[in-house]
Structure formats: structure tokens, C-alpha cells
Amino acid sequence: MGVAEEVLLARGARETPGLRELLDAARTAGVPVREVGRAELDRLAPEHQGVVVRARPLAALTERELAAYPFAEDAVVVVLDGVSDPQNLGAAARSAEAAGAAMLVTRERRAAGVTPAAVRASAGALLHLPHARVANVPRALERLRELGFTVIGLEGSAPRSIEDEPCPAGRVALVVGSEDRGLSRLARETCDLLVALPMRGRVGSLNASAALAAALYAYVLPSRRRA
């Protein structure tokens, strides 16, 4: 989980009923609370409700730490192969964390980092979800395969869709490509199978985070219920 460093509270909001639990938790955890003007909160978070928490994400895991991570036997790992929009990164992390993913894996270069905008878009999920940043996604996928993961790529042109057969049991790594190019060639070739989302409307595709959410909830998680 991320480390809370400071709670910024709008002046006069200390007695607001909905904030008392948060302030009690901050006091218990030894996190300082500082009262500030609303203009400062507006600058930090335009949609705040009278309080902003400054938090520092945990350090990203390395590829070596990824290979040594104690994954559960039915763990789900989400891999983003070049997602560059911080909003998409945040939304993808939010979906992954909500679905119970064990880890998020992203590229170090030519990909979005954990910026304040990404954390806001994730609704805080990036402060909770273990996150590995790797130099080489195909190599990281190979490491996951060595750990018993079935590597599944989301690919719009794949010959089979998520409706054709159930998601494999056991450990699964779900790979989503970049917003403009999809999966890189090497990442695609490293996957054990490629699946598409059925598209029945006039729009030909979903953005990366929406496609991930659909695949997690319509394809991956139902296989966990059956197990």
C-alpha cells in the first residue's frame, strides 16, 4: 500500500461528520493533519470534498523481484504493453485492483508513469496494487510463464473471442497493448493465446482500459468462480 504522508484539510471542515473517521485513522497512524485554504485544495485536486491526502506510492518492483514474487496459485497479473496515457494507466489499475489482480506490470520506457494524474484516475488503486516496471515486456512475460502463468493477449484481430472457450485455470497474465498500436510484435509472439472481445456495435474497438475491464470481468473472473 502507498504511504500517506500528510492530510490537508479545508479550514472549518474538521467537524464534518464524513471526515471524522478519516481524521481518526490519520491520528492513529501518526499521519499529520494540516488545515489549509480551499484554494490550495482546489489546486491539488479540483474535485476534492474538503480533504486531500498526500501519499507516496511504494517503490515499483524490478523484473528480478517480479520473478521471486509469492503469487497465489490462481493469481491474475495485468500487463500493459506500452499504455502511454496516464488516464488509461489509472483506469486500468483501478479495474485490475477491483478485480483482485495480484500485480500490475508496465514498461519503463515509452509508457505512462505513476503520476498524480494517473493516481487520481486510478481512484487510489495505484497506491494499493503491487506494480512492477520492466525494461522488456516479452522477457517479463517469459518469466511469468516460468512461474506457471498462462499468458493471454488481448488482440482485436485474434481468430477466437472470449466467448469461444473459457479462460484457462490457474495463474493468468492478461496483456493489453498500447492505445494506438496494440500489442507489440514480440509481446504478441510470447503469448500462449490471443483472444478478442466480440464487437457487435458500430464502434470497432474499445480503449485499452475499457477492454481490460471487459476481459477481466467477462472472461478471467468467471473462470475463478468455476474453480
N, C-alpha and C positions, 0 to 999 in steps of 0.2 A: 504494500500500500504506500501511496505517497506520504510525504512528511509534511504535516501542517506546521507552518512557521509563524503565522500571525492571523488574527481575526480582526478585520476592520469593520467597525460598527458605526452606523449613522448616528449622529448625536441625537439624543432623545428617544432612540429606539430600544434602549436596554430593557424596558419593561414590556415590550411587545410579547404577548403570550407565545407566539410561534417561535420566538428566538430564545426563549429561556432554556430549552433543552440543549440547544447548540452551545450556549454560553456555559451551561453546567458541564458539558462534555469538554469544552476547552479548558475550563478551570481544573477539571480532574486530570487532564492530560498535560497540564502545565504550559498550555499554549497562550501567549499573551493576547489580550484584547485591547484594541486601541480605538477610541472614538474619533471619527473624522467627519468632515462636512460631506454632504451628499454629492457635491461636485466632484470630489476625489473618487467616490464610489462610481459615479457616472463615467468617469474617465477610464476606470479599470474594467467595469462590467456594466454596459448600458442597461441590461435587463435585470439588475440586482433587485432584491427585495429588502433593502436596508442593511445588508451584510455581505461582505466579501471575505473569503478565506484565501490567504496566500499559501500555496502549497508547492512543495518541490517534489517532482516525480522521483521515484527510485532510479538509480543508475540502470541504463539498459544492459541486458545480458550480452555477453560476447558469444561468438559461434562455439567456442570451446565449452562455455557454460551451458549453452543450449544442448550440446551433446551429452552433458552429465546431469541434466535436469531430471528430477524424480517424477516422471509422468505416470499418471494412473493408467490402468490397462485399457480404459475406454476414452482416453484423453482426446480432445479436439484442439488442434493448433490451426490458427488462421495465418496465412502467409500473404502479404501484399507485395506483389512483384512490380514495384515502381509507381505506386499511387502517389501523385505529386501534390494534390490539393489538400491543404490542412483540414478543410471541412470534411472531405471524403475520408481522410485518415481518422478524424474524430468520430464520424458517424460509423465507420467500420469497427472501430474499437468499442463503441457503445453497443453495437449489435453482437460483437464477439463476446464481450463481458456478460451481457444479458443472457446469452445462450449458454454460458458456463464454459467458454473456451479456457483452456489451460494457459495459453500463451498467444501473443501476437508477435509475428516475425516480419520485419521490414528491411528494406535495403538502406545502406548507409548513404549512398550517393544517388543523385537524380531521383529523390523521393522526399516526401514531406517529413519533417522532423516534429518532435513533440514541442510545439509552440503553444503560447497561450490560446491562440485561436483554435488549435486542434484540441486542447484540453477542454475548452468551452463547448466545442461541438460534440465532444465525447460525453458530456454531462458528468465529467469526473472519472469516466471509466479508465482513462489513461493513467490515473493515479492508483488504480487498483490492479489492473491486468498486467501480469509479467510480460515484459517486452524485450525481445532480442533484436538487435540491429546487426546485420551481417553484410559483409563486403560482397558476397557471392551467393545469390539465392539458389541457383541449382546445386551448389555444393552443400548448402544448408539443407536442402531437400533430400540429398543423398544421406546426410547424417540422420535425418528423421527416419528415412527408410531403414537405416541400420538399427534404429531403435524400435522397429516394428510398425511404423506408420505406413498406412496406405496413402499415397499422395494423389489427390484428386484436383484436377484443374478445371476451373470454370471457363468454358470456351464456347462462344456463340456458334461457331461452325462445327462443333462436335457432332458425330453421327448419332449419338444417343443423348437422350434428355434425362433429367432427374426422375421422370415418370416411367422410364423403361425398366428399371430394376432398382432394388433397394440399395441404399448406401452400405458399403462393406462394414462388417462389425469390427470391433477392436479400435486401435488408435488410428485416427484420421487427420491428415493435414489437408486443409482446403485452401487452394491457391487462387488468388484473384489478381488479374493483370492490371496494367495501367489504364487510365481513363481513355487515352487515345489509341493505343496500340494493342491493348490486351496483354496476354502472356508473351513474354519473350520466347524466342525460339528454343533456347537451351532449357528454360524452365518447363516449357511445353513438352519437350522430349524427355524430361526427367519424371514427368507424372506417370503414375501407374495407369490412370484412366482419365479421360476427358469427358465432361458432361456439359450439356447446355440447359438453359432454362427455356421451357416452352413459351413462345411469344405468340399470343393469339390476337393482339391488337394491331393497330396501325403503326405504333412506335416499334422500331426494330430492335431496341436494346434498352437495358437499364444502366444507370451509372454504377460504378464499382461498389459503393456501399450498399445500394439497394439490392444489387444482385447477390452480394454476400448474405444479407439478411434473409432474402428469399431462399437461398440454398441451405442456410443453416436451419431454418425453421421448417422447410418443406421436404428436406432431403436428409440432412445429417441427424437432427434431433429425433425424428421418428424411429430411426434405427436404434437409438439408445433406449427408447421406451420398449421396443421389442426385446432388447437384450435383458 
